[in-house]
Each structure stands twice: as structure tokens, then as C-alpha cells.
């Protein structure tokens, strides 16, 4: 679906009471700009993962576009102009990425490298809960400090940063971009009554990767934390961030009789919020999502809200986190407050996991109209 199909559908609902981001609802929706990396996925379902020197049959195989593509796709399907500011190479893998962008109405505004192809990642699944990943990094991971110099988000835009961009050479470009933007904080409104910078003229959303957060440069982590972005992650990623920042959490995580681990969620999200002093979202799949919002920008005190998920028959074997993050970014760009943005993201994700690709297992994000219809149906059922 083209990103232009739903551009006229306005979902702005006003401020949530926290100045974590600013959006002038009287203006047109902002853009979603992603600094994330995009590569090609080759996904193979095998009967067993072979040992070194061994052999295994693949029962099925398929290709898809991975990395931040699912976030970009979800944003575009919400009817918001969506731009990929990352690096794309030159070759067969890059060609697949460009075609996928064209099909979804995603605009590539980042650098093009002619000297190498984009990356390839082989995912092996034996039907168990974990996948084996082999990655060949390409142009997307080989940026330089000036790779994002031409990126200049405007008022009402949402800037997306993926954790996978923070541990390779392109991380230097993220760091340079953040420092360049930080130098002008005072130009965007100076300081508030609490002595905190009023923040950027746009919203920053970061989804860290639990597998790599421990390897991110200390100076880059500090810069990201001080920028007070909106942090969105699943529970495993949230615990990894807490571990990296030295936030005390219950470990091992207690499991209730019914198998639930939700009992520790308030402790986890509150601990993250108090240290990050910024909005935190923790996704829990069918359980919905938890949201912590500071009382004011830069405050270590805030409130917790649990936004329930939607019952669905899941068919996916890959995460719907990209869909959730993309919808979140798009709704914020439209002017929605955080609670509404998370609610729509929950609905869209529940639909996505019910219509996954039969070979790759990738969830397929719905349109904004479909997500809003599910919310309306759920509200109608609640009134009965």
C-alpha cells in the first residue's frame, strides 16, 4: 500500500500532559525519518541446526527485507510520509531493498554507496523459540561520521533510531548527528522552569536491541540518554537496558503459577523511567504494553499505565516489534499523544501477527483504518 493512501485521515488528539515531545496539531502531520539499517533476510526452516561440517535439509526457504524495514513499512501504512535516511548499497540485495521501498511508498533520502552491496542475513529456524543468525554486513553498516550530515528533521517530525545502528561503523554517524543537533537545543526554546533543555523541535524514538545494547559505546549511550528520547522495547530488551545502566531489577524473573511474568513489570518500567527520565514503553505481546511517562520533561517521577493487547490467533515466527514501533512513530507524527499512539500500535501489531507470511513468518502490518476498526470493535464489546 502506498504511504499516500491515508494521508488525509487526521488522528491528532491533543497533548497527554507531559512535554516529552511537542507537536503543533494545527499543522500538517510530520514525517517519520529512520536512521535504521535495512538488509535482506534469507530465512530457512531446517529440521535441525547443523554442527560445524554437518548437513541439514531446509524444509522451506524465503527472502524478505529485514532490519528497520518493518518499522518503515508500518509507518508508511499509517499514511505518514516515511523516509529512510540510512545507507543503501549497489547490487542485487540493494535492488531488492529499493523495490520493497517502492512497493510500500517509502522514500530513501540517505546515502547511496556504489562500492558495495547492502547486507545479507541468513536466519535458520528449527521450530524452536530461538533462531540462528549469520550476518554479512554491507553498505548499511559501513557509514562514516558524516553519513547523516544532510538529515535535518523539522518540527513535528519523528526520528527513529534502531539499536542495530549503534554498534558498527555507522554508529559514528549517529553520534555525530546527535551531537550536531544537541548544540542547538537552546535555539528551540531554551530551558524550562526545572532547568532542563526544552528538547528538540522533533520527537526521537529509539528501540534498543537487547542483543547489542551491551556493546554500545559508553559516550554514545550517554548522549542518547541525555537526549531524553522515547524508549520502546520488549521485555528482554528492557531488562538488557536496565542491566547496562546498572538499574536494579528482580533476577531471576519470577514466574507466576499461570506462567505470567507480568508481576515485575511495574518495578522494571519504573526503574527505567527514573533513570532515563524519559517516556518508556515495554511491549509484552498479547499482553499489550506498559507505558511510563515523566511528570514533566527530565523528571525522574512519573506514572505507569498498562494498555491491554488484543486477542488474536498468531501465525508469526518473527517479532512484531518493528510493526509496533513504526505505528507508534507514525501516530506521534500525526499528533497523537503517547497513550493513543501505543493503543493503535497494540491493535496494529495484533492484526499483523495474525496475517504473517507463510514462509518467512514475518508479520504484515495493517492499515490505519484496520487498526482503528479493531479498537472500535473492542470498545463496542466492552460496552455490552
C-alpha positions in Angstrom: 0.0 0.0 0.0 1.3 3.4 -0.8 2.0 5.8 2.0 -0.2 8.4 0.4 -3.4 6.4 0.7 -4.4 7.6 4.1 -2.7 11.0 4.4 -5.9 12.9 4.9 -7.1 10.9 7.9 -6.3 13.1 10.9 -6.0 11.3 14.3 -4.5 14.2 16.4 -5.9 14.1 19.9 -4.0 16.7 21.8 -1.3 16.6 24.5 -1.0 13.9 27.1 0.1 16.3 29.9 3.8 15.5 29.6 6.2 17.7 27.4 8.2 14.7 26.3 7.6 15.8 22.8 6.0 18.7 21.1 3.6 18.7 18.2 1.5 21.6 16.8 -1.8 19.8 16.0 -2.8 22.8 13.8 0.0 21.9 11.3 0.1 19.1 8.8 1.4 15.7 10.1 5.2 15.4 10.4 7.4 12.8 8.7 8.9 9.7 10.1 12.6 9.6 9.4 14.6 6.4 10.3 18.3 6.2 10.7 17.9 2.4 10.9 19.7 -0.2 8.8 18.0 -2.3 6.2 19.3 -5.6 4.8 18.0 -8.7 3.0 16.9 -11.7 5.0 17.2 -15.3 3.8 15.1 -17.4 6.1 15.3 -21.2 6.1 13.3 -23.6 8.1 15.5 -26.6 8.9 14.9 -29.9 10.6 18.0 -29.3 12.8 20.7 -26.7 13.0 23.8 -28.5 11.6 27.0 -28.8 13.6 30.3 -27.4 12.1 30.9 -29.5 9.0 27.5 -31.0 9.2 24.5 -31.0 6.8 20.8 -30.3 7.2 17.8 -30.1 4.9 15.8 -26.9 4.6 12.1 -27.7 4.6 11.2 -24.2 3.4 13.0 -21.0 2.5 12.2 -17.5 1.6 13.6 -14.0 1.3 12.4 -10.8 2.9 13.7 -7.4 3.8 14.9 -7.1 7.4 16.4 -4.7 9.9 14.3 -1.5 10.2 12.2 -2.3 7.1 9.2 -3.5 9.2 9.3 -0.2 11.1 9.4 1.8 7.9 6.6 -0.3 6.3 4.3 0.1 9.3 4.8 3.8 9.4 4.0 4.1 5.7 0.9 2.0 6.0 -0.4 4.5 8.6 -0.4 7.1 5.8 2.5 9.2 7.0 5.4 10.2 4.8 8.2 7.8 5.7 11.8 8.4 4.9 14.8 6.0 5.2 17.9 8.0 6.0 20.2 5.0 6.3 22.7 3.8 3.7 21.8 1.5 0.7 24.4 -0.1 -1.4 24.7 -1.2 -5.0 23.9 -4.8 -6.1 21.3 -7.5 -6.1 20.5 -7.1 -2.3 20.2 -3.4 -2.6 18.0 -3.8 -5.7 15.6 -5.9 -3.6 15.5 -3.3 -0.9 14.8 -0.5 -3.4 11.9 -2.4 -4.9 10.4 -3.1 -1.5 10.6 0.6 -0.7 8.9 1.5 -4.0 6.2 -1.1 -3.3 5.5 0.4 0.1 5.8 4.1 -0.7 9.0 4.5 1.4 11.3 7.3 0.3 15.1 6.8 0.5 16.8 10.0 1.5 20.0 8.6 2.8 23.3 7.9 1.1 23.9 5.5 -1.8 27.1 3.6 -1.9 28.3 2.4 -5.2 31.3 0.4 -4.0 29.4 -2.4 -2.2 26.1 -4.1 -1.9 23.7 -4.0 1.1 24.0 -6.7 3.7 22.5 -10.2 3.8 21.4 -12.1 6.9 20.7 -15.8 7.0 18.2 -16.9 9.6 17.9 -20.6 10.5 15.0 -21.9 12.4 14.4 -25.4 13.6 11.0 -24.7 15.0 12.3 -23.7 18.5 11.9 -20.4 20.2 15.3 -19.1 19.1 16.8 -18.6 15.7 20.4 -18.9 14.5 21.6 -15.8 12.7 24.5 -15.3 10.3 25.0 -11.7 9.2 27.1 -10.3 6.3 27.2 -6.6 6.9 27.1 -4.4 3.8 26.8 -0.7 3.0 24.3 -0.1 5.7 26.9 -0.8 8.4 29.8 1.0 6.8 28.9 4.6 7.3 31.3 7.4 8.3 30.8 10.2 10.8 29.3 12.5 8.1 26.8 10.0 6.7 23.8 11.8 8.3 25.0 15.4 7.7 22.2 16.0 5.2 19.5 14.9 7.6 17.6 17.7 9.3 14.3 16.8 10.9 11.7 19.5 11.0 9.1 20.5 13.6 6.5 17.7 14.1 8.8 15.0 12.6 9.7 11.8 14.4 13.2 10.5 14.2 13.6 6.7 14.6 16.9 5.2 15.8 17.4 1.4 15.9 19.8 -0.3 18.3 21.3 -2.2 15.5 22.8 1.0 14.1 24.7 1.7 17.3 27.4 -1.0 17.3 29.1 -0.8 13.9 30.8 1.9 11.9 27.6 3.7 11.2 27.3 4.4 14.9 29.9 7.2 14.4 27.3 8.9 12.1 24.6 8.6 14.7 26.9 10.1 17.4 27.9 13.0 15.1 24.3 13.6 14.2 23.1 13.7 17.8 26.0 16.0 18.9 25.3 18.3 16.0 21.6 18.6 16.9 22.3 18.9 20.6 24.5 22.0 20.0 21.3 23.9 19.0 19.0 22.8 21.9 18.8 26.4 23.2 17.7 27.6 19.8 14.5 25.5 20.2 13.1 27.2 23.3 15.9 27.4 25.9 15.3 25.8 29.3 12.2 25.1 31.2 11.3 26.1 34.8 13.1 22.9 36.0 16.4 23.9 34.3 16.1 21.2 31.6 16.6 21.8 27.9 13.2 22.0 26.3 14.3 19.4 23.8 14.5 19.1 20.1 11.9 20.6 17.7 11.1 17.0 16.8 10.5 13.7 18.6 13.1 10.9 18.9 12.1 7.3 19.3 14.7 4.6 20.0 14.2 0.9 20.0 17.3 -0.7 21.5 18.3 -4.3 20.7 18.8 -6.4 23.7 21.5 -8.5 21.9 23.7 -5.5 21.2 23.0 -2.8 23.8 25.8 -4.1 26.0 28.3 -3.4 23.2 27.3 0.3 22.5 30.0 2.9 23.1 29.7 4.5 26.5 29.8 8.0 25.1 27.1 7.2 22.6 24.9 5.7 25.3 25.3 8.8 27.5 24.4 11.1 24.6 21.3 9.1 23.8 20.1 9.0 27.5 20.7 12.8 27.9 18.6 13.4 24.8 15.6 12.0 26.6 14.1 10.1 23.6 11.0 7.9 23.9 12.4 4.3 24.6 10.3 1.4 23.2 11.4 -2.2 23.7 10.2 -5.7 24.5 10.7 -7.1 28.0 14.0 -8.8 27.1 15.4 -5.6 25.7 14.1 -3.6 28.7 16.0 -5.9 31.1 19.1 -5.6 28.9 19.0 -1.8 29.0 18.4 -1.9 32.8 21.5 -4.2 33.2 23.6 -1.9 31.0 22.6 1.2 33.0 23.0 -0.5 36.4 19.3 -0.4 37.3 18.4 -3.0 40.0 15.8 -5.4 38.9 14.5 -8.7 40.2 16.6 -11.5 38.8 15.8 -14.3 38.1 12.5 -13.1 36.9 9.7 -14.7 39.0 7.1 -16.8 37.1 3.5 -17.0 38.4 1.5 -20.2 38.5 -0.2 -19.3 35.2 3.2 -18.7 33.6 2.9 -14.9 33.6 5.9 -12.7 34.4 3.8 -9.5 34.4 4.2 -9.1 38.2 7.6 -7.5 37.8 6.7 -5.1 35.1 5.9 -2.1 37.3 9.3 -2.5 39.0 11.1 -2.8 35.7 9.5 0.1 33.9 9.6 2.4 36.9 13.3 1.7 37.4 14.0 2.5 33.7 11.8 5.7 33.8 13.5 7.0 36.9 17.0 6.7 35.4 16.2 7.6 31.8 13.9 10.5 32.8 12.0 10.0 29.6 9.0 8.1 28.3 9.4 4.3 28.3 7.3 1.7 26.5 7.6 -2.0 27.2 5.8 -4.3 24.8 4.5 -7.6 26.1 3.0 -9.2 23.0 -0.6 -10.3 23.5 -0.4 -8.7 27.0 -0.3 -5.3 25.4 2.2 -2.7 26.5 3.3 -0.8 29.6 3.9 3.0 29.5 5.8 5.2 31.9 5.6 8.9 31.4 7.5 11.5 33.4 5.6 14.2 35.3 7.5 16.8 33.2 10.4 16.7 30.8 13.5 15.4 32.6 11.7 14.3 35.7 12.5 11.0 37.5 9.0 10.8 38.8 6.1 9.7 36.6 3.1 7.5 36.2 2.6 4.0 34.9 -0.2 2.9 32.5 -0.9 -0.6 31.2 -2.5 -0.6 27.8 -4.0 -4.1 27.1 -3.5 -6.0 24.0 -6.0 -7.7 21.6 -6.8 -11.3 21.5 -5.7 -12.9 18.2 -4.6 -16.1 16.6 -0.9 -15.6 16.0 0.8 -17.2 12.9 4.1 -15.3 13.1 7.5 -16.7 13.8 9.3 -13.3 13.7 8.8 -10.4 16.0 6.1 -7.8 15.6 8.2 -5.2 17.4 9.0 -3.4 14.2 5.3 -3.0 13.3 4.6 -1.7 16.8 7.4 0.8 16.7 6.5 2.0 13.2 2.9 2.6 14.1 4.0 4.4 17.3 6.2 6.7 15.3 3.5 7.4 12.7 0.9 8.2 15.2 3.2 10.6 17.0 3.9 12.3 13.7 0.1 12.6 13.3 -0.1 14.4 16.6 -1.4 11.7 18.8 -0.4 11.6 22.4 1.6 8.7 23.7 -1.3 6.7 25.2 -3.3 6.8 21.9 -0.2 6.0 19.9 0.6 2.9 21.9 -3.1 1.8 21.8 -3.1 2.0 18.0 0.3 0.2 17.9 -1.1 -2.6 20.1 -4.1 -3.0 17.7 -2.0 -3.0 14.6 0.5 -5.5 16.0 -2.2 -7.9 17.0 -3.6 -7.8 13.4 0.0 -8.2 12.0 0.8 -11.4 13.8 -2.5 -13.0 12.5 -1.5 -12.5 8.9 2.1 -13.4 8.7 3.9 -14.6 5.6 3.6 -18.4 5.4 7.2 -18.9 4.6 9.2 -16.2 6.3 6.9 -15.8 9.3 7.1 -12.0 9.0 4.1 -10.2 10.5 2.2 -8.0 8.0 1.2 -4.6 9.4 -2.3 -3.5 8.6 -3.5 0.0 7.5 -4.6 2.7 10.0 -8.3 2.1 9.1 -8.0 -1.6 10.0 -6.3 -0.8 13.3 -8.9 1.8 14.3 -11.7 -0.6 13.3 -10.3 -3.2 15.7 -10.2 -0.6 18.5 -13.8 0.4 17.8 -14.9 -3.2 17.9 -13.1 -3.8 21.2 -14.8 -0.8 22.7 -18.2 -2.0 21.5 -17.6 -5.4 23.1 -16.6 -3.7 26.3 -19.9 -1.8 26.5 -22.0 -5.0 26.0 
